[in-house]
């Protein structure tokens, strides 16, 4: 099992619109049949205006298949073009889950 975190450094003052955008994206994901739950988190400490999207997938093949399906969808691309102006930079972290306590 993999944990994927997409970390976005938002432009100053854009946290609320970015969170609202991700809430709206849930409907697009449902339409695409994506049942993988995701969490949206914002910073309490550290660099201000950080938003993290966190998902779990079975393996890299599942992650790649999900990405291809999402990114080929016109409705998602429209959402993406509305979200990207809120972002200054970003990066992805992918972890292997070795123990869930």
N, C-alpha and C positions, 0 to 999 in steps of 0.2 A: 504494500500500500504506500502511495506517495502523498505527501502534503505539498501543495503548490501555493505559493504566496506571490501575488502580483502587488508590488509596492509602488504607489504613486505619490510623488511629491507634487502637491497641488499649488496652483498660483495663490498668492495671498488672498484670503477671504473667500475661497471657493469650496470650502469643505461642505457646507450645506447643499449647494447645487450638485456637487459630486455624489453625495450620499443619496440625494433624491434621484439622480440619474441611475444609480445602481438599483434602487428599489424599483424603478420603472423597467429596468432590464430583466427583472424576474419574469415578467409577462412574456417577453420575447423568448426567454429560455424555455418556458413552459410550452409555447407554440412549437418550438423546435424539438420537443420531446426530451429535453435535458432534465434528468431527475437528480443529477448530482447536486447536493445542497452546497451552498456557499455562504461564507460569512463576510460581512463588511465591517471593518474596524477602523477607528480613527485614533490618533495619538492622544495620549495624556501628558507624556513627557517626551523629550527628544526633539527632533526637528518638527517645527510646527507645520500644520496643514499636510499631514501624512495620512493617506488612506490605504488600507490593505484589503485586498480581496483574497480570501483563503478558501481553497477547495481541496477535496481528497479524491484521488483517482486510483484505480487498481494498479496501473503501470503506465509507462511512457506511451505505449501503443494506444491505450484508452485516452490519454491526454491529447495525443496528436489527432486522433479521430474526432474527438470533441471539438478541438480547435478548427479543423477543416470544415466541419458541419456548421459551426457558428459563423466563421468568417466568410463563408460562401453565401450567407443569407443577406438579402438586400435590406431588410428591416434592421438587422443588427448593424450593418454598415452605416445606415443612417444614424442609429443611436451612437455609434462610435465617433462619427464626425461631430456630433453634439458634445460628446464627453471630452475629446482630446483638447479643445481650447481651454479647458479648466486645468490642464496638467502642465507642469513645468518639466518633469522628468519622471523616470520610473525604471524599475528593474524587476526581475523575477528570481525567486528562490524556489528550489525544488529539493525536498528532503525525503529520505526513506524513513518511514515510521518503523522503528525497531521495538518499541515497547509503549503500550498505552497505559501503563501503570496498573 
